[in-house]
Amino acid sequence: MERSEAEAIYAQRREPVVGVLLALSARLEAQDAQLAALAERVEELEQRLKRDSSNSSLPPSHDPPWLGKRGRSRGTGRKAGGQPGHVGHGRSLFPMERVTEAVDHWPQRCSCGHVFGEEEREPSGAPARHQVAELPPLAVQISEHPLQRLCCPDCGCTMRAELPVGVPRGCFGPKLEAAIAALTVRNRLSRRQLVELLEELFGCPIAVGTIDAIVTRTAETLESRPIAASSTCTA
């Protein structure tokens, strides 16, 4: 092959190769510019994320959630808890007419070591009031009704007294039976729970069958009561 023929073949293939290289170079330059813009955007966003109420003029409400209270604190210098002059929100005291017992307590000794005597118990200011609400000892009241017996001097028969009107014929009074019925029906306590409650809280042993009888008797009493008809006004 002659030199001229070889140069002609090279010239025919060089032009497509150069075109491809130029296109690749232009694409790389565009990608470099895009990467530089993205890097600048990422840096800007990182700087924005670092801004909060402690290092910028942003209000605490714009702080990111992961900072928590630490990022919002500006260190006001105030102590924790209620500030001087702040109105407390403690439990209000019962009025004195509701107080059933008042027990005075006196200081035993001073911080300097002085021991107070009884002759020194003169109040130097209004006492600090502390109230305790407590349940009294709960127990059912047991009333006994001895039915006495007398021997008739005429015929010699022995007569026993009868229960007067107003004394329950059963072993439990109307208030206790009403409480048992209410706890069973309205408060939905089971028979076993009610047995334990009366025994532990009121010291009154009772059987499950007795509770059933009380509830049945209460229901029959309520059903037998007439329902008052509502009065209507006619023109």
Helices and strands as residue ranges (DSSP letters): H 3-49, G 60-62, G 65-67, H 68-72, G 96-98, G 118-120, E 149-151, E 158-160, H 174-185, H 191-202, H 208-224
